Amino acid sequence: MQQQKIFHRTFLKTASLLLLFFSAVAVSAENFPDKNWETATPRELGLNERLLFQARDYALTGAGSGCVIVRGKQVLAWGNSETLYDLKSSSKSIGVTLLGIALKDGLVDWDDLAVKRHPNFAAIPEKNRDSDWVSKITLRMLANQTAGFDKPGGSLSLLFEPGTMWSYSDGGPNWLAECLTFAFQRDLNEVIFERALTPIGITRRDFIWRKNAYRSETINGVPNREFGSGISANMRAMSRIGYLYLNNGIWHGKTILPESFLNEIRPPLLELKTTPVFSPDGKNDFGTAPQHYSALWWNNADGTISEIPRNAFWAWGLHDSLIFVAPEYDLVAVRAGESWKRMPNANHYDVLKPFFTPLVSALREK
């Protein structure tokens, strides 16, 4: 009988603790910003202030601006939050939001053939028409960088048979943007504002998508946007986009992005993990990229950065524009400015470690 009473008390205590934990998680997930983020000091949230400042100081070696959001509260900010930065390849991770919306609407499917979604897909240059490779490319390949297009964002020849290798490209994502323009039959800038940006509080002062710099400015009279680069945004826009992804595509109870789309970002599919990196000259600047890249987002699925969770993921562009999301710690951190210093022969992820590691440690060592 005594043992039963002890078990009963232990069970109730454990259940109460679990209830408190999940209640705290639920409150955190509903802590969305209004016009501005609610602020808190690191000490108020029990965070290691020294480590947060260490991450900020490293970020500032490239000047610029940034902020850190923990449990829906801004605990640190630097630079000018209103400054618009050219996000370069972080545009890929933001642009692919439109693929998620198209999937939610049933307009496309991951494994749709691109030639079925675009009447002139990869028709330029002429060399592509003489190969059957073009007919094999799917939307998934365009999003996962396995379609085979060369790096520049224009219309170029395929480098290898689609699906057999991985190669970082602007051209592939730009073809994906055109396929989605045909799917929506609207300017993608208008679609993303209507369906994602405006609902999460981003205005046209916070986010600008330039005219197409690589291809025609219109398709069938509709403005033609690009995913490879072209988006400029401020810290308010970047942090809100990160928080949307942190909260599984849900904002104030409204589903903006489907869970099935978000699951593709982390981790990569098995077939992608075993795909070799295309390196005809024997030089590989991207390491084991196929194991930590999916749906135009970078991630830590293979534990390349051992100090941060494997389910962390981020948008990453030239000059080290970043939207870093660590769901395990309810953390979003963003920065943009100038490039950080690279060390010779370093892993391509090494430049990120002095920013990511202290951020996560500040929460882990609270």
C-alpha positions in Angstrom: 0.0 0.0 0.0 2.8 2.4 0.9 4.5 1.7 -2.4 1.3 2.4 -4.2 1.0 5.8 -2.4 4.6 6.7 -3.3 4.0 5.7 -6.9 0.8 7.7 -7.0 2.5 10.8 -5.6 5.4 10.4 -8.0 3.1 10.0 -11.0 1.1 13.1 -10.1 4.3 15.2 -9.6 5.7 14.0 -12.9 2.4 14.7 -14.7 2.2 18.2 -13.2 5.8 19.0 -14.3 5.0 17.7 -17.8 1.8 19.8 -17.9 3.8 22.9 -16.9 6.4 22.2 -19.5 3.9 21.8 -22.4 2.0 24.8 -21.2 5.1 26.9 -21.3 5.8 25.6 -24.9 2.2 26.5 -25.9 2.5 30.0 -24.5 5.9 30.5 -26.3 4.4 29.3 -29.6 1.6 31.9 -29.3 4.0 34.8 -28.5 3.8 36.5 -31.9 4.9 40.1 -32.5 2.6 43.0 -33.2 4.2 46.0 -34.9 7.4 45.3 -33.0 8.8 42.4 -31.1 8.2 42.2 -27.4 11.6 42.7 -25.7 13.2 41.0 -22.7 16.7 41.1 -21.3 18.8 37.9 -21.4 18.7 37.8 -17.6 14.9 37.9 -17.6 14.9 34.7 -19.7 17.7 33.1 -17.8 20.1 33.3 -20.8 23.9 33.5 -20.7 24.4 37.2 -21.6 28.2 36.9 -22.2 27.7 34.2 -24.9 24.9 36.2 -26.6 27.3 39.2 -26.7 30.0 37.0 -28.1 27.8 36.0 -31.0 26.9 39.6 -31.6 30.5 40.8 -31.5 31.4 38.1 -34.1 28.5 39.3 -36.3 29.8 42.8 -36.1 33.2 41.9 -37.5 31.1 42.1 -40.7 29.3 45.3 -39.5 25.6 45.4 -40.5 22.6 44.7 -38.4 21.0 41.7 -36.6 18.7 40.5 -33.8 18.1 37.5 -31.6 14.5 36.2 -30.9 14.0 33.7 -28.0 10.6 32.4 -27.1 9.0 35.2 -29.2 10.9 38.0 -27.5 13.8 40.0 -28.8 16.7 39.7 -26.4 19.4 41.3 -28.4 19.6 43.7 -31.4 22.4 45.6 -33.1 22.7 48.0 -36.1 19.8 49.6 -37.8 16.7 47.4 -37.9 15.2 49.5 -40.7 18.1 49.2 -43.2 17.4 47.1 -46.3 20.1 44.6 -47.2 20.5 42.8 -50.5 20.1 39.2 -49.2 21.7 37.5 -52.2 21.1 33.7 -52.0 19.0 34.0 -48.8 16.4 35.0 -51.5 16.3 31.2 -52.4 15.0 30.2 -48.9 12.5 33.0 -48.9 11.3 32.5 -52.5 10.7 28.8 -51.9 8.0 29.8 -49.5 5.9 30.2 -52.7 6.5 26.5 -53.5 5.0 25.7 -50.1 2.0 27.9 -50.8 1.5 26.3 -54.3 1.7 22.8 -52.7 -0.9 23.9 -50.1 -3.2 25.1 -52.9 -2.8 21.8 -54.8 -1.3 23.7 -57.8 1.8 21.7 -58.0 3.4 18.5 -56.6 7.1 17.9 -55.6 7.6 15.4 -58.4 5.9 17.3 -61.2 8.0 17.4 -64.3 9.2 20.9 -65.0 8.4 20.7 -68.7 4.8 20.1 -67.7 4.8 23.3 -65.7 6.7 25.6 -68.1 6.1 25.5 -71.9 9.6 26.7 -72.7 11.5 25.1 -69.8 15.3 25.1 -70.3 14.7 25.5 -74.1 17.6 27.9 -74.2 20.4 27.3 -75.1 19.8 25.1 -78.1 22.1 22.4 -76.7 19.5 21.5 -74.0 17.0 20.6 -76.7 19.3 18.0 -78.1 19.4 16.1 -74.8 16.6 14.1 -73.0 17.9 15.4 -69.7 15.5 18.3 -69.7 12.5 16.1 -69.7 13.7 14.3 -66.5 13.9 17.4 -64.2 11.3 17.7 -61.5 10.4 20.6 -59.2 12.0 18.7 -56.3 15.3 18.6 -58.3 15.2 22.3 -58.9 14.6 22.9 -55.2 17.3 20.5 -54.1 20.0 21.7 -56.5 20.2 18.3 -58.3 18.7 19.5 -61.7 22.1 20.1 -63.2 22.1 23.7 -64.1 25.3 25.8 -64.0 25.8 28.5 -61.3 24.8 31.7 -63.1 21.1 32.7 -63.0 20.5 32.9 -66.8 19.6 30.3 -69.3 22.6 27.9 -69.5 23.4 24.3 -70.5 22.9 21.4 -68.1 26.1 20.1 -66.6 25.1 16.5 -65.8 22.1 14.2 -65.9 19.5 15.4 -63.5 19.3 13.7 -60.2 22.8 12.1 -60.4 24.8 14.9 -58.7 24.5 18.1 -56.6 25.6 21.5 -57.8 24.9 24.9 -56.2 23.0 27.0 -58.8 21.1 30.2 -59.3 19.8 29.0 -62.6 17.8 26.0 -61.2 16.0 28.0 -58.6 15.2 30.7 -61.2 13.6 28.1 -63.4 11.6 27.0 -60.3 10.4 30.6 -59.9 9.2 30.6 -63.5 7.4 27.3 -63.1 5.5 28.8 -60.1 4.7 31.9 -62.0 2.9 29.7 -64.5 1.2 27.8 -61.7 -0.1 31.0 -60.0 -0.4 33.0 -63.2 0.4 36.0 -61.1 3.4 38.1 -60.0 5.1 36.1 -57.3 5.8 39.3 -55.4 2.0 39.9 -55.1 1.4 36.3 -54.1 4.0 36.2 -51.4 2.8 39.5 -49.9 -0.9 38.4 -50.0 -0.4 34.9 -48.6 2.7 35.1 -46.3 4.3 38.5 -45.7 1.3 40.7 -45.0 -0.3 38.2 -42.6 2.9 38.1 -40.5 3.3 41.9 -40.4 5.9 42.6 -43.1 5.3 45.7 -45.2 6.5 46.9 -48.6 9.0 49.1 -46.7 10.5 46.0 -45.1 10.8 43.8 -48.2 11.6 44.7 -51.9 11.9 42.2 -54.7 13.8 43.7 -57.7 13.0 43.2 -61.3 14.6 40.1 -62.9 18.3 40.7 -63.5 19.0 37.6 -65.5 16.0 36.9 -67.8 13.0 38.7 -69.3 11.1 41.0 -66.9 7.8 39.4 -67.8 6.3 36.0 -68.8 3.1 36.3 -70.8 2.7 39.8 -69.4 3.2 38.7 -65.8 6.3 40.1 -63.9 9.0 37.4 -63.8 10.8 37.1 -60.5 13.9 35.2 -59.6 14.8 33.0 -56.6 18.6 32.9 -57.1 18.9 36.4 -55.6 17.1 39.7 -55.8 15.3 40.2 -52.5 16.3 43.0 -50.1 14.9 43.1 -46.6 15.4 44.5 -43.1 15.8 42.8 -39.8 12.0 43.0 -39.1 11.2 41.1 -42.2 14.0 38.5 -41.8 13.1 37.7 -38.2 9.4 37.3 -38.9 10.1 35.0 -41.8 12.4 33.0 -39.5 9.7 32.9 -36.8 7.1 31.7 -39.3 9.3 28.7 -40.2 10.1 28.1 -36.5 6.4 27.9 -35.8 5.8 25.2 -38.5 4.3 27.6 -40.9 1.5 28.8 -38.5 0.9 32.4 -37.5 -1.7 33.3 -34.9 -3.4 29.9 -35.5 -3.5 30.3 -39.3 -1.7 27.8 -41.4 0.4 29.6 -44.0 2.7 26.8 -45.0 1.8 23.1 -44.9 3.7 20.7 -42.6 4.5 18.4 -45.5 6.5 21.2 -47.2 8.4 22.1 -44.0 9.3 18.5 -43.4 11.3 18.6 -46.7 13.6 21.2 -45.3 14.9 19.1 -42.5 16.4 16.6 -43.0 17.3 15.9 -46.6 15.8 12.8 -48.3 17.9 9.6 -48.2 18.6 9.8 -52.0 19.8 13.3 -51.6 22.2 12.4 -48.8 24.1 10.0 -51.0 24.3 12.3 -54.0 27.9 13.3 -55.0 28.9 17.0 -55.4 29.7 18.0 -58.9 33.3 19.0 -59.1 34.8 18.6 -62.6 38.1 20.3 -61.6 38.4 18.3 -58.4 37.6 21.3 -56.3 34.7 21.1 -53.9 33.7 24.3 -52.0 30.6 22.8 -50.5 31.9 19.8 -48.6 29.1 17.3 -47.8 26.4 19.8 -48.9 23.9 17.2 -50.2 23.7 15.9 -46.6 22.8 19.3 -45.2 20.8 21.1 -47.9 17.2 20.6 -48.8 14.4 22.7 -50.4 16.8 25.7 -50.8 17.6 25.9 -47.1 20.8 24.8 -45.4 20.6 22.6 -42.3 22.6 20.7 -39.7 21.0 17.3 -40.4 24.4 15.5 -40.6 25.8 17.2 -37.5 28.6 19.0 -39.4 28.3 21.7 -36.7 28.4 19.5 -33.7 27.7 22.2 -31.2 24.2 23.0 -32.5 21.1 20.8 -32.8 20.7 18.6 -35.9 17.3 20.1 -36.5 18.6 23.6 -36.9 18.3 25.2 -40.4 19.0 28.5 -42.0 18.9 30.8 -45.1 22.3 31.8 -46.2 23.5 34.3 -48.8 26.6 36.1 -50.1 28.0 38.5 -47.5 26.7 36.1 -44.9 23.1 37.2 -44.8 21.4 34.7 -42.4 18.1 33.6 -41.0 19.0 31.0 -38.4 16.3 28.8 -36.9 16.8 26.4 -34.0 13.4 24.9 -33.0 14.9 22.9 -30.1 15.6 26.2 -28.3 12.8 28.3 -29.7 15.4 30.5 -31.3 15.6 32.8 -34.4 18.7 34.9 -35.1 19.2 37.1 -38.2 22.0 39.2 -39.5 23.2 40.9 -42.7 26.1 43.1 -43.5 29.5 42.3 -44.9 31.1 38.9 -45.3 33.0 37.3 -42.4 36.6 36.4 -42.8 37.3 33.0 -44.2 40.3 30.8 -43.2 42.2 29.0 -46.0 41.1 25.4 -46.6 38.3 25.6 -44.0 35.1 23.7 -44.2 32.4 25.9 -45.8 30.4 25.8 -42.5 33.3 26.9 -40.3 32.6 30.6 -40.8 29.2 30.1 -39.2 30.3 28.4 -36.0 31.4 31.5 -34.1 27.9 32.9 -34.6 25.7 29.8 -34.2 27.6 28.1 -31.4 27.5 30.8 -28.7 23.9 31.6 -29.5 22.9 28.0 -28.8 25.2 27.7 -25.9 23.7 30.9 -24.3 20.4 29.0 -24.1 21.9 25.6 -23.2 24.0 27.0 -20.4 21.4 29.2 -18.9 
